[in-house]
Amino acid sequence: MNEEFKKIIRESLISHLDIDDDTRAGMTDDTIIFNTGDDRPNLGLDSIDSLELVTMIFELFGYDVPAEDVKKLYSVNAIAAYLNEHGITE
């Protein structure tokens, strides 16, 4: 997968979702973004943040993510793969 594409997604997430420096330091492209309610490490973002994520994707790529697909957007890698599946590569 295109590393530059993932970098755009990662940097946009950090900016749009106000991810602080400490959280960003431990963040990888596989880090789970939202609190899943289990013991898996995650960034602890909530449903309001998911709306901001959908808005961010629309602003950056012009793609409107259907509500039922939001749960598929759980990491930078998952977001990049999802967008690629829908014909968006940059």
Backbone as CSV, one residue per row, in Angstrom:
resi,resn,N_x,N_y,N_z,CA_x,CA_y,CA_z,C_x,C_y,C_z
1,MET,0.847,-1.178,0.000,0.000,0.000,0.000,0.894,1.242,0.000
2,ASN,0.468,2.279,-0.630,1.228,3.502,-0.784,1.481,4.177,0.568
3,GLU,2.759,4.291,0.939,3.124,4.892,2.229,2.763,6.377,2.290
4,GLU,2.874,7.064,1.171,2.517,8.487,1.142,1.024,8.675,1.417
5,PHE,0.199,7.786,0.878,-1.245,7.818,1.104,-1.545,7.625,2.590
6,LYS,-0.878,6.652,3.207,-1.082,6.413,4.642,-0.581,7.598,5.469
7,LYS,0.493,8.231,5.024,1.018,9.396,5.737,-0.008,10.532,5.716
8,ILE,-0.654,10.744,4.581,-1.695,11.783,4.476,-2.827,11.479,5.444
9,ILE,-3.243,10.221,5.496,-4.322,9.817,6.401,-3.898,10.021,7.847
10,ARG,-2.717,9.536,8.215,-2.210,9.652,9.592,-2.115,11.106,10.033
11,GLU,-1.504,11.949,9.200,-1.340,13.352,9.566,-2.686,14.075,9.655
12,SER,-3.607,13.716,8.797,-4.946,14.312,8.841,-5.687,13.880,10.099
13,LEU,-5.553,12.621,10.471,-6.167,12.142,11.715,-5.644,12.926,12.910
14,ILE,-4.343,13.058,12.969,-3.707,13.770,14.078,-4.227,15.197,14.149
15,SER,-4.316,15.851,13.018,-4.770,17.233,12.959,-6.263,17.374,13.248
16,HIS,-7.094,16.616,12.547,-8.551,16.750,12.671,-9.084,16.275,14.016
17,LEU,-8.432,15.271,14.595,-8.945,14.698,15.832,-8.164,15.165,17.055
18,ASP,-7.313,16.153,16.874,-6.533,16.732,17.980,-5.838,15.682,18.831
19,ILE,-5.110,14.792,18.180,-4.354,13.771,18.902,-3.095,14.423,19.462
20,ASP,-2.918,14.312,20.774,-1.812,15.009,21.434,-0.466,14.337,21.150
21,ASP,0.610,15.039,21.488,1.967,14.576,21.185,2.294,13.246,21.848
22,ASP,1.888,13.060,23.104,2.181,11.811,23.810,1.497,10.624,23.133
23,THR,0.240,10.801,22.745,-0.512,9.737,22.078,0.082,9.465,20.708
24,ARG,0.425,10.503,20.008,0.997,10.378,18.664,2.312,9.610,18.688
25,ALA,3.101,9.795,19.749,4.409,9.146,19.840,4.290,7.621,19.799
26,GLY,3.236,7.061,20.362,3.066,5.619,20.379,2.166,5.083,19.289
27,MET,1.732,5.948,18.415,0.771,5.568,17.377,1.471,4.949,16.171
28,THR,0.962,3.797,15.729,1.438,3.171,14.498,0.264,3.122,13.518
29,ASP,0.514,2.643,12.335,-0.563,2.542,11.348,-1.566,1.441,11.698
30,ASP,-1.212,0.586,12.662,-2.123,-0.470,13.111,-2.814,-0.142,14.434
31,THR,-2.465,0.982,15.041,-3.076,1.358,16.313,-4.578,1.535,16.131
32,ILE,-5.345,0.913,17.017,-6.801,1.033,16.975,-7.166,2.445,17.428
33,ILE,-7.982,3.105,16.656,-8.305,4.506,16.899,-9.360,4.672,17.986
34,PHE,-10.422,3.864,17.916,-11.567,4.063,18.807,-11.555,3.094,19.976
35,ASN,-12.118,3.517,21.080,-12.271,2.655,22.239,-13.260,1.557,21.875
36,THR,-12.800,0.314,21.906,-13.628,-0.810,21.500,-14.334,-1.481,22.668
37,GLY,-14.068,-1.017,23.893,-14.729,-1.581,25.062,-14.073,-2.841,25.580
38,ASP,-12.972,-3.243,24.975,-12.245,-4.404,25.483,-10.864,-3.946,25.951
39,ASP,-9.978,-4.865,26.176,-8.661,-4.525,26.729,-7.614,-4.176,25.686
40,ARG,-8.013,-4.155,24.410,-7.021,-3.845,23.386,-6.602,-2.383,23.482
41,PRO,-5.299,-2.121,23.352,-4.833,-0.735,23.386,-5.449,0.069,22.241
42,ASN,-5.824,1.299,22.521,-6.425,2.143,21.493,-6.220,3.600,21.872
43,LEU,-6.586,4.489,20.962,-6.442,5.923,21.212,-7.586,6.485,22.046
44,GLY,-8.639,5.702,22.236,-9.739,6.118,23.101,-10.676,7.151,22.495
45,LEU,-10.676,7.268,21.181,-11.574,8.233,20.560,-13.007,7.716,20.614
46,ASP,-13.976,8.635,20.516,-15.377,8.261,20.711,-16.223,8.495,19.455
47,SER,-17.541,8.391,19.617,-18.444,8.505,18.467,-18.420,9.900,17.835
48,ILE,-18.198,10.918,18.625,-18.071,12.269,18.062,-16.845,12.323,17.147
49,ASP,-15.769,11.705,17.600,-14.557,11.650,16.782,-14.797,10.873,15.489
50,SER,-15.653,9.844,15.542,-15.940,9.085,14.318,-16.649,9.961,13.288
51,LEU,-17.506,10.865,13.765,-18.157,11.805,12.840,-17.136,12.745,12.213
52,GLU,-16.182,13.173,13.019,-15.124,14.033,12.492,-14.259,13.278,11.480
53,LEU,-14.043,11.982,11.727,-13.281,11.161,10.796,-13.990,11.073,9.450
54,VAL,-15.289,10.842,9.470,-16.072,10.763,8.232,-16.016,12.104,7.493
55,THR,-16.122,13.196,8.233,-16.032,14.535,7.637,-14.651,14.750,7.021
56,MET,-13.617,14.321,7.732,-12.253,14.459,7.246,-12.085,13.705,5.924
57,ILE,-12.590,12.483,5.849,-12.472,11.683,4.626,-13.208,12.359,3.473
58,PHE,-14.367,12.905,3.749,-15.110,13.595,2.700,-14.356,14.827,2.215
59,GLU,-13.812,15.613,3.151,-13.078,16.826,2.779,-11.811,16.507,1.991
60,LEU,-11.100,15.456,2.394,-9.837,15.109,1.733,-10.028,14.403,0.396
61,PHE,-10.993,13.479,0.349,-11.099,12.584,-0.798,-12.434,12.655,-1.530
62,GLY,-13.374,13.439,-1.012,-14.665,13.556,-1.663,-15.519,12.310,-1.585
63,TYR,-15.221,11.442,-0.614,-15.971,10.196,-0.462,-16.814,10.261,0.810
64,ASP,-18.099,9.983,0.675,-19.018,9.999,1.805,-19.166,8.578,2.347
65,VAL,-18.586,8.324,3.503,-18.609,6.997,4.109,-20.004,6.720,4.661
66,PRO,-20.633,5.621,4.236,-21.941,5.265,4.797,-21.814,4.936,6.290
67,ALA,-22.836,5.255,7.055,-22.811,5.049,8.508,-22.453,3.617,8.877
68,GLU,-22.951,2.661,8.109,-22.691,1.259,8.443,-21.234,0.847,8.215
69,ASP,-20.452,1.682,7.541,-19.047,1.364,7.274,-18.079,2.005,8.264
70,VAL,-18.546,2.880,9.113,-17.650,3.605,10.024,-16.825,2.652,10.878
71,LYS,-17.420,1.561,11.327,-16.692,0.614,12.181,-15.521,-0.050,11.452
72,LYS,-15.487,0.028,10.140,-14.383,-0.529,9.360,-13.152,0.377,9.383
73,LEU,-13.314,1.589,9.878,-12.253,2.598,9.855,-11.553,2.658,11.220
74,TYR,-10.941,1.571,11.632,-10.426,1.452,12.994,-8.934,1.730,13.149
75,SER,-8.215,1.912,12.053,-6.788,2.236,12.110,-6.392,2.924,10.810
76,VAL,-5.195,3.480,10.775,-4.708,4.109,9.538,-4.686,3.083,8.408
77,ASN,-4.167,1.883,8.691,-4.124,0.847,7.657,-5.525,0.464,7.191
78,ALA,-6.460,0.350,8.124,-7.836,-0.019,7.764,-8.494,1.077,6.927
79,ILE,-8.244,2.321,7.272,-8.807,3.441,6.507,-8.239,3.435,5.088
80,ALA,-6.924,3.274,4.966,-6.286,3.251,3.643,-6.828,2.094,2.806
81,ALA,-6.951,0.919,3.408,-7.477,-0.243,2.681,-8.926,-0.009,2.262
82,TYR,-9.727,0.545,3.153,-11.135,0.824,2.848,-11.235,1.787,1.662
83,LEU,-10.459,2.857,1.708,-10.508,3.835,0.617,-10.023,3.226,-0.693
84,ASN,-8.979,2.406,-0.626,-8.498,1.722,-1.837,-9.587,0.825,-2.420
85,GLU,-10.303,0.118,-1.559,-11.390,-0.752,-2.016,-12.484,0.041,-2.757
86,HIS,-12.589,1.317,-2.408,-13.613,2.170,-3.018,-13.028,3.087,-4.095
87,GLY,-11.841,2.724,-4.592,-11.247,3.406,-5.731,-10.501,4.684,-5.411
88,ILE,-10.222,4.921,-4.147,-9.503,6.135,-3.772,-8.090,5.737,-3.366
89,THR,-7.121,6.284,-4.084,-5.727,5.926,-3.801,-4.890,7.123,-3.371
90,GLU,-5.381,8.322,-3.557,-4.724,9.546,-3.098,-5.602,10.715,-3.315
